[in-house]
Amino acid sequence: MAGREPRRAGGGLQQLVERFARLGVDPSVIGVPEHTATHRPQHDALELAAARIPVLFQDAEADHPEVLAWVEHVTQAARRGPEGMLGIAHARSLLLLGETGTGKTHQAYGAIRTLLGAGVRLRWRAVSSVSFHAMMRPRPGVDTEREMRALETTPLLLLDDLGAAKASEFTEEITYRLVDYRYQHRLPTLITSNITPGELAGFLGDRSASRLRQMCHKAILGGPDRRHAPLHH
């Protein structure tokens, strides 16, 4: 993020490997090669993901303790497929809360990159809440139900800046549909928002807020607005 010193690629993954070691877990058992963080920080999966991650976050690394704990949880919940690769499975979600510019989106993309670097094969999508609500508005020639289904069922979803759209009956209903499906099917979801825990129900409605509280780990990010610093090119 702007104003931060550049960090060595793979740092989030290194912390994850060290965390497993403290727990007495062999990294190779969960698909994290012991040499990964020092010798091969950039995996093929990360290189492929870079084309889909916004330029600002292509080097993002997760370093918040609660975010790393969630990455560990999702990695341990992963299941091996027919080819022996770890794949995303049922797991809890993560709600990242904090003021504007505290690095929530940075941490979210860092979490995705750490999962990929840990050898967890992901099918994932990222969408801002404003774009999500725009996508769901009826328009000629567009099957919005198909688009909703794709977001509901993707194994890992990043829903960024929840609550940024003006609250309305439409946004509340559409948000509830998405949250409820992923809640019922225990599909891990990364959600960022400026909303405080006490404001969730007022912005999203009681039903969505209740499900988010039950389905999510929570990470509260603080500090100054990092966007006050200029971008480095």
Rosetta blueprint (number, residue, H / E / L):
1 M L
2 A L
3 G L
4 R L
5 E L
6 P L
7 R L
8 R L
9 A L
10 G L
11 G H
12 G H
13 L H
14 Q H
15 Q H
16 L H
17 V H
18 E H
19 R H
20 F H
21 A H
22 R H
23 L L
24 G L
25 V L
26 D L
27 P H
28 S H
29 V H
30 I H
31 G L
32 V L
33 P L
34 E L
35 H L
36 T H
37 A H
38 T H
39 H H
40 R L
41 P L
42 Q L
43 H L
44 D H
45 A H
46 L H
47 E H
48 L H
49 A H
50 A H
51 A L
52 R L
53 I L
54 P L
55 V H
56 L H
57 F H
58 Q L
59 D L
60 A L
61 E L
62 A L
63 D L
64 H L
65 P H
66 E H
67 V H
68 L H
69 A H
70 W H
71 V H
72 E H
73 H H
74 V H
75 T H
76 Q H
77 A H
78 A L
79 R E
80 R E
81 G L
82 P L
83 E L
84 G L
85 M L
86 L E
87 G E
88 I L
89 A L
90 H L
91 A L
92 R L
93 S E
94 L E
95 L E
96 L E
97 L E
98 G E
99 E L
100 T L
101 G L
102 T L
103 G L
104 K H
105 T H
106 H H
107 Q H
108 A H
109 Y H
110 G H
111 A H
112 I H
113 R H
114 T H
115 L H
116 L H
117 G H
118 A L
119 G L
120 V E
121 R E
122 L L
123 R L
124 W E
125 R E
126 A E
127 V E
128 S E
129 S H
130 V H
131 S H
132 F H
133 H H
134 A H
135 M H
136 M H
137 R L
138 P L
139 R L
140 P L
141 G L
142 V L
143 D L
144 T H
145 E H
146 R H
147 E H
148 M H
149 R H
150 A H
151 L H
152 E H
153 T H
154 T L
155 P L
156 L E
157 L E
158 L E
159 L E
160 D E
161 D L
162 L L
163 G L
164 A L
165 A L
166 K L
167 A L
168 S L
169 E H
170 F H
171 T H
172 E H
173 E H
174 I H
175 T H
176 Y H
177 R H
178 L H
179 V H
180 D H
181 Y H
182 R H
183 Y H
184 Q H
185 H L
186 R L
187 L L
188 P L
189 T E
190 L E
191 I E
192 T E
193 S E
194 N L
195 I L
196 T L
197 P H
198 G H
199 E H
200 L H
201 A H
202 G H
203 F H
204 L H
205 G L
206 D H
207 R H
208 S H
209 A H
210 S H
211 R H
212 L H
213 R H
214 Q H
215 M H
216 C E
217 H E
218 K E
219 A E
220 I E
221 L E
222 G L
223 G L
224 P L
225 D L
226 R H
227 R H
228 H H
229 A L
230 P L
231 L L
232 H L
233 H L
